Amino acid sequence: MLAAGNNPFQHIVEPLSPEVPGQRFFNLLKLGDPRYDRLPFSVRVLLESAIRNCDEFLVKSLDVENILNWQQTQTQSVEVPFRPARVILQDFTGVPAVVDFAAMRDAVMKLDGDPEKINPVCPADLVIDHSIQVDFNRKSDSLQKNQDLEFDRNRERFQFLKWGSKVFKNMRIIPPGSGIVHQVNLEYLARVVFNYDGFFYPDSLVGTDSHTTMIDGLGVLGWGVGGIEAEAVMLGQPISMVLPEVVGYKLHGTPDKLITSTDIVLTVTKHLRQVGVVGKFVEFFGPGVAQLSIADRATIANMCPEYGATAAFFPVDDISMKYLEQTGREPETLAYITKYLKAAGMFRDYNNIAQDPDFTHVVQLDLSTVVPCCSGPKRPQDRIPVSEMKTDFESCLGAKQGFKGFQVAPERHSTAVSFQFSGKEYTLGHGSVVIAAITSCTNTSNPSVMLGAGLLAKKAIENGLNVKPYIKTSLSPGSGVVTYYLKKSGVMDFMSQLGFEVVGYGCMTCIGNSGPLPDSVVEAITKGDLVAAGVLSGNRNFEGRVHPNTRANYLASPPLVIAYAIAGTVRIDFEKEPIAVNSEGRQIFLRDIWPTRDEIRAVERTFVIPSMFKEVYDKIEKVNDRWNSLVAPSDKLYTWDDKSTYIKSPPFFDGLTMKLSPPESIKDAYVLLNLGDSVTTDHISPAGNIARNSAAARYLTERGLTPREYNSYGSRRGNDAVMARGTFANIRLFNKFLDKQAPQTIHLPTGDTLDVFDAAERYKQSGVPLLVLAGKEYGSGSSRDWAAKGPFLLGIKAVLAESYERIHRSNLVGMGVIPLEYLPGDTAASLGLSGRERYSIIIPQQLTPRMTVDVELDTGMTFKVRMRFDTDVELTYFHHGGILNYMIRKMSQN
């Protein structure tokens, strides 16, 4: 994507090599502007994009000046456009994107436009990784069985995606069974530097998954956006963003030999949550960075959403180039990447203090202070040293219901329930581990922690240890390379003996695709009302996400996942208590089987080699025979099947015309839900299994499906009828109207307690607009566009919250739902709002970004709130009723 010949910066274009005049680049050093050398490296990527795409229409010279002047403009809410080099999607968000594109083609056709204008102009890769579930585990054939079941459940979705890959140009689909999107991106898809249409320029991207930031660890600037915003980018629209503050995060010191990258990232996550980096870039620098591998950096960057930043950037250095070589990139590619980045002033030497740029402010971490840790039991930022896990869990057990509390009466803390499994009797109590999953690109992309887990398993077997058979163990690597080096190094057999068989290549437990627990285990948990535990090497552990029956969930490194599986409980102090007693009666402590960083590195140097990556990725697009044989249509307009329960034409564009309507005030709205702090997108639009007593289940049953065929909400995101019914259907949703956790609310006119969807339908039949009240961090968690689409379909016109997660606010804007924010110092409590009032939001005809508007209640009370349309572009989208309506009208113009 390059600006036409009217680019005012053509004078700084020059060949990268004089002997190849046709391969050029915009030499930012030729600007001769001293401000460039002081810019953070992440901001230099934004600047290069603005210069290369400057056409004085979508991107203007003033935008370039504003970025160059970052030191002054960073705190002034200055809006700049950004055109990323590419877009990445996974199938849970990719299916609704392709559904939207198909529906947009229909809408453009109805407006007498050319439907083929709805086509990605920005390269897009879609990796199918979210569909596979842990239905089978602990058997050597678990992988094949899970993959077969994945295809049987999702054939219709996959067929639809294959249609999309045929009719939409610039869209590549990586088939199921290939790996996790962010790990595949890191190991294979990332260009680092694009060589396209005669120009070199930095690789950059946005993705429809919040953990897109993982690629920042390789020096590729990227972050998660809502699916709706990503669709606009794919159609050639730049992202409109407020020029961010950039927090410099200085790493120094040397980590202890027993520390893992997971321990470092959980420490960084808690620290940056305390610092406060929401909406900012974080850029890492200092001598400590040079001690971290790319896998270590990628782990830290992956969890960027958990500490709230937009991006977590590690500029490219020599270690980055060694990683690209290790992962099988071609020598000529490595040569031009290095040459371009050095020529453009974007290559980093972390030991060179003179190269350190200016930052908004700087925080530091001494790596020698990091200790082994986990995070939980309900949030990624709640870090706990492993030495304190037992006391912390026992404290949470009796504490008031909340992020660190389960409110279990003291007399019930020792509850034990016996049960039968495979003919033997076992006992569960509070803190018993029932799920232990080595999962997620966060950690499976890192050979050091994966080999560390394998070496720990080897020592555990050699010491006569095992894992109780009722614990649901699983290993779901992010790419086939992981299995390759685990087998070659000889540790895979030991992991298998402990129950950690490969069950699939996908997100699996990390996104809630944990599959069922044994019936006898569920019965024991239910009988004792136990706080059972899940331990996983993932990045999210919100309530209700991992599994409905694990109320406590802890993020941990892969070696610790195995350790807690062996122990069978999180109520253990590994420093003082043995992890287990072997068959000989000998006490074995964790320190007896824990591998050191030096042991792990020796194995990694020997077995993680370029040929593995080349062998796996050379055949990645053709490795799945069932995908290859799947037949799909190739018509430019999709033929919708009215009987389909997976793919359905959405109603978003029904009745759309070219004429704009002026903004209207919201009159006498009822509050559908009265919510508290940290309501996640999992609460708003769950991705997991569809409960048998839910509105979505009733819809599917009416269409002849059995519970076994329901599949998950995530897999049915191509069907708006299912997803509307699944909105706010999380069993852990806490609604103040009910004062308990339930996917229900009160229909205020009648006082009836109903499923949220059924209540919304009653309001809709009465022609009444709806509102949601919420606290801080509304919409935190995954970048889930259905968390905005669903409320839109329920008739929710606005959300009033204390603060928003960045991506979710953008998604609400994209759907035309108004994000309102209390003014500083105001809350629902301070204003005395019960949520039972009726609300009128007064929307003036002339709107400006971040303006305040009046809220009038039927009680006679009036107060002001801020309307969180942060840029003029967002206001344009609102006037059109959402970003997709805007794009349809734009594409329909002759």
ABEGO torsion letter per residue (X at the ends): XBBBAABAAAAABBBABAABAABBBBBAAAAGBAAAAABBAAAAAAAAAAAAABAGAABBAAAAAAAAAAAAAAAAGBBBBBBBABBBBBAAAAAAAAAAAAAAAAAAAAAGBBAAABBBABBBBBBBAAABBBABBGBAAAAAAAAAAAAAAAAAAAAAAAAAAAABBGBBBBBBGAEBAAAAAAAAABAGBBBBGGBBBBBBBBBABAAAAAAAAAGBBBBBBBAAAAAAAAAGBBBBBBBBBBBBBBBBEBBBAABBAAAAAAAAAAAAAAAGABGBBBBBBEAAAAABBAAAAAAAAAAAAAAGBABBBBBBBAAAAAAAAAAGBBAAAAAAAAAAAAAAGABBBAABAAABBBBABBBBBBAAABBBBBBOAABAABBBBAAAAAAAAAAAAABBBEAABAGBBAAAAABBBBBBBGGBBBBBBBGBBABBBBBEAAAAABAAAAAAAAAAAAAAAAAGBBBBAABBBBBBBABAAAAAAAAAAGAAAAAAAAGBBBAEBBAEAAAGBAEBBBAAAAAAAAAAGBBBBBBBABABABBGAABAABABBBBBBAAAAAAAAAAGBABBBAAABBABBBAAGBBBBAAAABBBAAAAAAAAAAABBAAAAAAAAAAAAAABAAAAABBBBABABBBBBAABAABBBBAAABGBBABBBBBBBBBGBBBABBBBBGBBAAAABBABBBBAABAAAAAAAAAGBBAAAAEBAAAAAABAAAAAAABGABAABBBAAAGBBBABBBBAAAGBBBBAAAAAAAAAAAGBBBBBBBBBGBGBEBBBAAAAAAAAAAGBABBBBABBBAAAAAAAAAAGBBBBBBBBGBBAAAAGBAGABBBBBBBBABBBBGBBBBBBBAAGBBBBBBBBBABAAAAAAAAAGEAAAAAAAAAABX
